[in-house]
Amino acid sequence: MSVPEPTAETRWRCTLCGNLTRFDVTRSSRVVEYVHLDLAGEPKVEEREVLSETLESVRCRWCNAVDQVELVDRPGAQV
């Protein structure tokens, strides 16, 4: 099931339990990263360019529902 990303006017809501704030999001990304290693060999990503990204699933953290997440209007959003 494909769940759209929230926008400035919308947010996610679990239709099963009403959760609006806690979700586990699974994404697939293809990125190019500039990694800088310090002299000890510790890596640090200094630049990241997202080439493509797919939202695979959104799971409610409260009730574990995967197919019950929908987009709803944010309070005070200008529609």
Secondary structure by P-SEA (a helix, b strand, c coil): cbbbbbcccccccccccccccbbbbbbbbbbcccccccccccccccccccccccccccccccccccccbbbbbcccccc
